[in-house]
Amino acid sequence: MPGKIIRKHYRRARYVLYRETLIDAKEHVLTFIGSFVGIGLIGLLNSQYLVANDNLFLIGSFGASSVLIYGIINSPLAQPRNLIGGHVISAIIGVTILKLFPNELWFAGALAVSLSIVAMQITKTLHPPGGATALIAVTGGGKIKAMGYLYVFSPVLTGVLILFMVALVFNNMRHRKYPAKPVFKRRRIH
């Protein structure tokens, strides 16, 4: 009897804890290929047009975006509005804060991330990697800081557009559908 109860609880816990990862192998292959091609294209552009050590096109927040847009494509945080808007808004805020507080890195970083989160919430473009994009604008190397608002256009906007275009291709193979159809809530009129 106790063994039966333990097995029942184990099966329930396994289902709850692992149901998000119970995806067939073909899904994993599409996720891998999509993220590899997306990041690879950005890296290829970087290696063709910039010195390899600069890595100006490859910013860390693109890795986190890849997890969302290739791995959990139905998440509201992975949709195009969030991907593009979240990064661009955060980049603008990051550069602006750096220009206002260039000598107080700790303060500028905290302020850039915090303002970015609130701005993404207000504009309904919440994309967690956007916080990293703002932080990179403040804490990035000298070349990133010297770019000023060009950072918003490249690497940020060009990079997310590459990731988005690749996501359109690989996330619409088989039974996948990207972007997800928005769910509209009807307002009740009293």
C-alpha positions as CSV (number, residue, x, y, z in Angstrom):
1,M,0.0,0.0,0.0
2,P,2.7,2.6,0.9
3,G,4.6,1.6,-2.2
4,K,1.6,2.3,-4.4
5,I,1.0,5.7,-2.8
6,I,4.7,6.6,-3.3
7,R,4.6,5.6,-7.0
8,K,1.4,7.6,-7.5
9,H,3.0,10.7,-6.0
10,Y,6.2,10.1,-8.0
11,R,4.2,9.9,-11.3
12,R,2.3,13.1,-10.4
13,A,5.5,15.0,-9.4
14,R,7.3,13.8,-12.5
15,Y,4.4,14.9,-14.7
16,V,4.3,18.4,-13.0
17,L,8.0,18.9,-13.0
18,Y,8.9,17.5,-16.4
19,R,5.8,18.1,-18.6
20,E,7.5,21.2,-20.2
21,T,10.4,19.1,-21.3
22,L,8.5,16.1,-22.6
23,I,8.8,17.1,-26.2
24,D,9.7,14.7,-29.0
25,A,13.2,14.6,-30.5
26,K,12.1,16.3,-33.7
27,E,11.2,19.4,-31.6
28,H,14.7,19.4,-30.1
29,V,16.3,19.1,-33.5
30,L,14.3,22.1,-34.8
31,T,15.2,24.1,-31.7
32,F,18.9,23.3,-32.2
33,I,18.9,24.1,-35.9
34,G,17.0,27.3,-35.4
35,S,19.2,28.6,-32.6
36,F,22.4,27.5,-34.3
37,V,21.4,29.2,-37.6
38,G,20.2,32.4,-35.9
39,I,23.3,32.9,-33.6
40,G,25.5,31.5,-36.4
41,L,24.4,34.1,-38.9
42,I,25.0,36.9,-36.5
43,G,28.4,35.5,-35.7
44,L,29.2,35.1,-39.4
45,L,28.4,38.7,-40.0
46,N,30.5,39.6,-37.1
47,S,33.5,37.6,-38.3
48,Q,33.2,39.0,-41.9
49,Y,32.9,42.7,-41.0
50,L,34.5,43.1,-37.6
51,V,37.7,42.0,-35.9
52,A,36.9,38.7,-34.2
53,N,37.7,40.1,-30.7
54,D,35.2,42.9,-31.0
55,N,32.1,40.6,-31.1
56,L,29.9,43.7,-31.5
57,F,27.2,41.8,-33.2
58,L,27.1,38.9,-30.7
59,I,25.7,40.2,-27.5
60,G,24.9,37.9,-24.6
61,S,21.2,38.7,-24.5
62,F,20.8,37.1,-27.9
63,G,21.6,33.7,-26.4
64,A,18.8,34.2,-23.9
65,S,16.4,35.4,-26.6
66,S,17.2,32.2,-28.6
67,V,16.0,30.1,-25.6
68,L,12.7,31.8,-25.8
69,I,12.1,32.2,-29.6
70,Y,13.4,28.7,-30.5
71,G,12.7,26.7,-27.4
72,I,9.4,27.9,-26.0
73,I,7.9,29.5,-29.1
74,N,4.3,29.8,-27.7
75,S,5.4,31.9,-24.7
76,P,4.1,35.5,-24.7
77,L,7.7,36.5,-24.0
78,A,8.9,35.0,-27.2
79,Q,6.5,36.8,-29.6
80,P,7.8,39.2,-32.2
81,R,6.5,42.3,-30.5
82,N,8.3,41.3,-27.3
83,L,11.5,40.1,-29.0
84,I,12.0,43.2,-31.1
85,G,10.3,45.8,-28.9
86,G,11.9,44.6,-25.7
87,H,15.4,44.7,-27.0
88,V,15.1,48.0,-28.8
89,I,13.4,49.8,-25.9
90,S,16.0,48.4,-23.5
91,A,18.9,49.4,-25.8
92,I,17.6,53.0,-26.0
93,I,17.2,53.2,-22.2
94,G,20.7,51.6,-21.6
95,V,22.5,54.1,-23.9
96,T,20.6,57.0,-22.5
97,I,21.4,56.1,-18.9
98,L,25.1,55.6,-19.9
99,K,25.1,59.1,-21.3
100,L,23.5,60.6,-18.2
101,F,25.7,58.7,-15.7
102,P,28.9,57.7,-17.4
103,N,31.0,57.6,-14.2
104,E,28.7,55.7,-11.9
105,L,28.6,52.2,-13.4
106,W,26.8,50.5,-10.5
107,F,24.1,53.1,-10.5
108,A,23.8,53.3,-14.3
109,G,23.5,49.5,-14.6
110,A,20.9,49.2,-11.9
111,L,18.9,52.2,-13.3
112,A,19.1,51.0,-16.9
113,V,17.8,47.5,-16.1
114,S,15.1,48.7,-13.8
115,L,13.8,51.4,-16.2
116,S,13.9,48.9,-19.0
117,I,11.7,46.4,-17.1
118,V,9.1,49.0,-16.4
119,A,9.2,50.4,-19.9
120,M,8.7,46.9,-21.3
121,Q,5.8,46.3,-18.9
122,I,4.2,49.6,-19.9
123,T,4.6,48.9,-23.7
124,K,3.6,45.3,-23.3
125,T,6.9,44.2,-24.8
126,L,8.3,42.3,-21.8
127,H,11.2,40.2,-23.0
128,P,13.6,39.2,-20.2
129,P,16.8,39.3,-22.3
130,G,16.0,43.0,-22.9
131,G,17.2,43.7,-19.3
132,A,20.6,42.2,-20.3
133,T,20.6,44.4,-23.5
134,A,20.2,47.5,-21.3
135,L,23.0,46.3,-19.0
136,I,25.3,45.5,-21.9
137,A,24.9,49.1,-23.1
138,V,26.1,50.4,-19.8
139,T,28.8,47.8,-18.9
140,G,29.9,46.7,-22.4
141,G,33.5,47.3,-23.6
142,G,34.8,50.6,-24.8
143,K,33.7,50.0,-28.4
144,I,30.1,49.3,-27.4
145,K,30.0,52.4,-25.2
146,A,31.6,54.5,-28.0
147,M,28.8,53.4,-30.4
148,G,26.2,55.5,-28.5
149,Y,22.8,55.2,-30.1
150,L,24.2,53.2,-33.0
151,Y,24.2,50.3,-30.5
152,V,20.4,50.4,-30.8
153,F,20.5,49.9,-34.6
154,S,23.5,47.5,-34.7
155,P,24.0,45.1,-33.0
156,V,20.6,45.2,-31.3
157,L,18.0,45.8,-34.0
158,T,19.8,44.0,-36.8
159,G,20.6,41.1,-34.5
160,V,17.0,40.6,-33.3
161,L,15.7,40.9,-36.9
162,I,18.1,38.1,-37.9
163,L,16.9,36.0,-35.0
164,F,13.3,36.8,-35.9
165,M,13.6,35.9,-39.5
166,V,15.3,32.6,-38.7
167,A,12.5,31.9,-36.1
168,L,9.9,32.4,-38.8
169,V,11.5,29.8,-41.0
170,F,12.3,27.1,-38.4
171,N,9.3,27.7,-36.1
172,N,6.9,27.1,-38.9
173,M,8.1,23.7,-39.8
174,R,6.1,20.6,-39.0
175,H,3.3,21.4,-36.6
176,R,5.0,24.5,-35.1
177,K,3.3,27.8,-35.5
178,Y,5.1,31.1,-34.9
179,P,4.2,33.7,-34.0
180,A,1.5,32.4,-31.8
181,K,-2.0,33.7,-32.4
182,P,-2.9,36.3,-29.8
183,V,-5.6,35.4,-27.4
184,F,-8.1,38.3,-27.1
185,K,-10.1,38.6,-24.0
186,R,-13.6,39.9,-24.5
187,R,-14.6,42.7,-22.3
188,R,-18.0,42.3,-20.7
189,I,-20.2,45.3,-21.0
190,H,-22.5,45.7,-18.0
